[in-house]
Amino acid sequence: MQLPPLSLLETRILGVLVEKEKTVPDTYPLSLNALVSGCNQKNNRDPVLTATESEVQRAIDDLRRHSFVIESSGARVTRYSHNVGRVLRVPDQAVALLASLMLRGPQTSAELRGNTERLHPFADISSVEAFLVELAERSEDKGGPLVVHLPRAPGEREARWAHLIAGPVSIVPPPAAATTPAPGLGAEVARLAAEVQSLRDEVAELRRRLDGA
């Protein structure tokens, strides 16, 4: 079944649920309050969000309709867990990679290996890339590609990967780097400009004298 593209907040919620399942299992499934805090967390998030409790609740309700999120009633509060692997039909290794991309944005294979260490320890970068290629080459009958290898940006040593769960990735070229003059060049230009002006003044003075002769 082809799933509709998710919103940024919906992907953030799924990433948080996957992350917290592995990093704080004692408090998983998460309450709404914990989910809001996880979505708005400032470290290890790109972009940083400021979602309200009502916005997170609406996103959870939409995710539940597609079975991405499962609701469970505890003794005092309602709690939520993810169902990413089953819905997307991917293994735990792929879920970890997708969660990192949903939380931190596009990353290189090396960055993904480091950032998923607590979610799933990959033996090496080649094993990370093997799963990424598998996700990028998924056939349409399985739901289509889930990640894409972005073109290498100017100045970058490696190309980055991005998830496609929120739809096609808009590739925005980085702003042109400002040209920084070589050390001392500004002072040299100023000195030359002053000399030119001084010569102009001298020429003007000579002309006045000739005119008055």
N, C-alpha and C positions, 0 to 999 in steps of 0.2 A: 504494500500500500504506500502510495506517495504521500508523505506528510507535508503539510504547509510549512513555509519558513517560519521560524520562531522569532520573537522579538529579542532585543538585546537583554532586557530584564529576564525574560524566560530562560535564555541560555545561561545567564548569570546564576539563576536559581538552581538550574541543573548542575552547573559546575560546583556551586557551594555544597549541594547535597552529596555529590560524589566525593568532594574533598573532605568534608566533615565526617563522612562515614568511615574514612580511613584514619583521619588524624585525631578525632575526638569520639571514638566509638561509644564511650560511656553516656554521651548526651544525644546519640543518634537513635531513632529519627529526631528531626529538629522541630522545635516549636516555631510558630510564626515569628516571634520576637527574635529568636536565634537566627532565623533565615534573613530577616531584615538586616541584622547586624552583619551577617556574612556577606550579603549583597553590597552593603555600603562600606565594607572594610577598605581601608586605605592602602595597606601594604599588600603586595602580591595581586593587585587588581589593575587591569587596564581595559577600558577606562574606569576611573573611579566614579561610582554612582552615588546618588542621594535619593534613593527610592523611599517612598512613604510606606507605611504599613498597609494602607488600602491598595496601593499600586501592586505591592507584592502579593497580597491576597487575590487580587483579580488575575494576576499572572499565574498563580498556583491553580486557580479554578480552570483556566484555559489549558494548562498542562495536564490536569487531571482528566479532561475530556479526551485527550490523546493518550492517556495511560502512562505519561511520562512520570507522573507523581502519584504516589499512593498515600491516602490519608488514613491515619489510625488514631483512635480516641484513647487517650491515656486516662489516668485517674483524675487529673485536673485540667490538662490542656490537650488540644488537638495537635498531633505531630505528623510530620511529613517525611517520606522517604522517596528515593528515585527508583525508576525502572528503566533506565537508559539502555542498558545492555540488551534487555529483552525486546524493547520497542524497536531499536535500531538493528537488532540481530547482529551484534558484534561482541567479541570477547572482552574480558576485563582489561587486557592490555590496551585495546582500542578505546575503551571507556575512559581510562586514565589520560590518554593523549588528548581526547576530545575535551575532557574536563579542563585540562590545563590551557588549551586554546580558548575555551569559553571564558576562563577566568583572566587570562593574561594577554589575550590577543595573539597575533602572528608571532611565531618563534622559529628559530633554526632547529634542526634535529638535535644538536648538542644542547641547546637551551631546554628543549623538551625533555631530554633525558635527565637533566639536573632537576627540572621543576616537577617531574613526576616521581621522583625518588621515593616519596612517602606514600604515593598512591599505588605505584607498581615499579619495583626496581628492575630496570632493563640492564641486561648484561653489558651491552655496548651500543654505540650509536647506530651500527648497522642493523641491529635488531629493532631499534626505533624506526628506522627508515623503511624496514620491511613491512611493518604494520601501517605506516603512513602511505606507502605505495598501494597496499591492499585497499585501504580506505579511499584512495584517490581513483582507483580503477574499478570500483564496485559497479556492477552492471545495473541497468535500469530496473530489471525485474527484482533486484534486491533493494531497490530504493534509490539507486544512483550514488554518485560520489559523495563522500562526507567531508573530504578535505581537498585542498588545492595547493600546488606548489607555486608560490608567487615568483614573478620575475625578480632577479637580483637587482636591487636598487643601486644607483651610483654610490660608490664609497663603501658598500657593504661587501664583506668577504664571502658571505654565504647567503643563499636564498632562504626565505622563510616559508613556513607552512601556515595556512589558515583554515578554519573549519567553514563548512558550507551549510550548517544547520540553520543559520539565519538568512540563507539565500546567497546568491552570487556576491563575491567580494568586490567592492569598488576599489580599484587600484589607483591611488592618488600619488602622483609623482612628488617626491620630496622637494621642498623649496630649494632653490639654487643657493649654494653656499656663498656667503658674502666674501668678496675678495679682500683679503687682508694684506695691506701693503707691507713690504719687507721692512724690517727694523731700520729706522733712520731715514726711510724714504720720504716720509712726510716732511721732516725737517729740511731735507735737501731740496724738495720742491718749493718750500717756503723761501729758502735762501735764494734760489734761482729767480723766483717771482720778484723778490725784493731787488735783485740786481737789475732785472729787466725794467722795473719801474724807475730805478735810479738812472739808468741809461736814457729812458724816455724823458725824464726831467732835465737831464743834461742837454739833450737834443733840443728840447723846447726852449731852454735858456739861451742856447747858441743862436737859435732862430730869432729870438727877440732882439739879441744884440746886433745881428746882421740887419734886421729890419730897421733898427734905430740908427745904423751907421750912415 
